[in-house]
Amino acid sequence: QVQLVESGGGLVQAGGSLRLSCTDSGRTFSGYTMVWFRQPPGKERECVAATSWSGCSTDYADSVKGRFTISRDNVKNTVYLQLNSLKHEDTAVYYCATDRRFRRWETRQGGDYGYWGQGTQVTVSS
């Protein structure tokens, strides 16, 4: 059974940085696309970053491009999201998720994200 556990959220000032982590257990982590979503208060959930199973391909929402970096360590079964130059509007609950399908890469929008973590809160003070 797939289990995703996020960590690393917190309170940070605008312009600061955080690194989120998500550890996957229960299957062969290296075979699956991993993504990060976020949901600001009162708004829709948005997929902000994705990485293919190998880590060779990545995709970002325009709102975070150049500031956030997704990476993965297939030995540690962990995906990371480095958040730099944070803005107040980055305040959200951040979730990691993974595609159900083995070795499929369709960028952020095309995945079948059937497994989710519990979320970690990121709050950016202005």
C-alpha positions as CSV (number, residue, x, y, z in Angstrom):
1,Q,0.0,0.0,0.0
2,V,1.4,3.4,-1.0
3,Q,2.0,5.8,1.8
4,L,3.2,9.4,1.2
5,V,4.4,11.5,4.1
6,E,5.3,15.1,3.7
7,S,7.5,17.3,6.0
8,G,9.3,20.6,5.9
9,G,6.5,23.1,6.0
10,G,6.5,26.1,8.3
11,L,6.4,29.8,8.7
12,V,8.9,31.9,6.7
13,Q,9.3,35.5,5.8
14,A,8.8,36.7,2.2
15,G,12.0,36.2,0.3
16,G,13.0,33.2,2.4
17,S,13.3,29.5,1.5
18,L,12.0,26.2,2.6
19,R,12.6,22.6,1.5
20,L,9.7,20.2,1.5
21,S,10.2,16.4,1.5
22,C,7.9,13.6,0.7
23,T,8.8,10.0,1.4
24,D,7.0,7.2,-0.4
25,S,6.7,3.7,0.9
26,G,4.9,0.6,-0.2
27,R,6.1,0.1,-3.8
28,T,9.0,0.7,-6.2
29,F,9.3,4.5,-5.9
30,S,11.7,4.9,-8.9
31,G,9.0,3.8,-11.4
32,Y,6.5,6.6,-10.8
33,T,6.0,10.2,-11.6
34,M,5.9,12.4,-8.5
35,V,4.2,15.8,-8.2
36,W,3.6,18.6,-5.8
37,F,0.2,20.3,-5.5
38,R,-0.7,23.3,-3.4
39,Q,-4.0,24.6,-2.2
40,P,-4.2,28.2,-0.9
41,P,-6.9,29.1,1.5
42,G,-10.3,29.4,-0.3
43,K,-8.8,28.5,-3.7
44,E,-8.5,25.5,-6.0
45,R,-5.7,23.0,-5.8
46,E,-2.9,23.6,-8.3
47,C,-0.2,21.3,-9.5
48,V,3.0,23.3,-9.2
49,A,5.8,20.8,-10.1
50,A,6.3,17.4,-11.5
51,T,9.2,15.0,-12.0
52,S,9.3,11.9,-14.1
53,W,10.3,8.6,-12.6
54,S,13.9,9.0,-13.6
55,G,14.1,12.6,-12.6
56,C,15.3,13.6,-16.1
57,S,12.1,15.5,-16.9
58,T,10.4,18.2,-14.9
59,D,7.6,20.6,-15.4
60,Y,6.5,23.7,-13.4
61,A,3.6,26.0,-13.2
62,D,4.4,29.5,-14.5
63,S,3.7,30.9,-11.0
64,V,6.7,29.0,-9.5
65,K,9.0,28.7,-12.5
66,G,12.5,29.9,-11.6
67,R,11.8,29.9,-7.9
68,F,10.9,26.3,-7.0
69,T,12.8,23.2,-7.9
70,I,11.6,19.6,-7.7
71,S,14.1,16.8,-7.3
72,R,14.0,13.2,-6.3
73,D,16.3,10.6,-4.6
74,N,15.4,7.2,-5.8
75,V,17.6,5.5,-3.2
76,K,15.9,7.3,-0.3
77,N,12.4,7.0,-1.9
78,T,12.0,10.8,-1.4
79,V,10.9,13.7,-3.6
80,Y,11.8,17.3,-2.6
81,L,10.5,20.7,-3.4
82,Q,12.9,23.5,-2.9
83,L,11.0,26.8,-2.4
84,N,13.1,30.0,-2.9
85,S,12.2,33.7,-3.1
86,L,8.9,32.9,-1.4
87,K,6.0,35.3,-1.7
88,H,2.9,35.8,0.4
89,E,0.8,34.2,-2.3
90,D,2.8,31.0,-2.0
91,T,1.0,30.4,1.3
92,A,-0.9,27.1,1.0
93,V,-1.1,23.5,2.1
94,Y,1.4,21.6,-0.1
95,Y,0.7,18.0,-1.0
96,C,2.8,15.4,-2.8
97,A,1.1,12.9,-5.0
98,T,2.1,10.1,-7.3
99,D,0.8,8.7,-10.5
100,R,-0.8,5.3,-10.4
101,R,0.8,4.2,-13.6
102,F,4.2,2.7,-14.0
103,R,6.7,4.7,-16.0
104,R,4.3,7.2,-17.5
105,W,5.3,10.8,-18.0
106,E,2.7,13.4,-19.3
107,T,3.9,16.5,-17.5
108,R,1.9,18.1,-14.7
109,Q,-1.5,18.0,-16.3
110,G,-1.7,14.5,-17.6
111,G,-1.1,12.3,-14.7
112,D,-3.4,9.9,-12.9
113,Y,-2.6,11.0,-9.4
114,G,-4.3,8.4,-7.2
115,Y,-2.1,8.6,-4.1
116,W,-1.7,11.6,-1.9
117,G,0.1,12.7,1.2
118,Q,-1.6,14.4,4.2
119,G,-0.2,17.9,3.3
120,T,2.2,20.3,5.0
121,Q,1.4,23.9,5.6
122,V,3.6,26.7,4.2
123,T,2.9,30.2,5.5
124,V,4.8,33.1,4.1
125,S,4.6,36.4,6.0
126,S,4.7,39.6,4.1
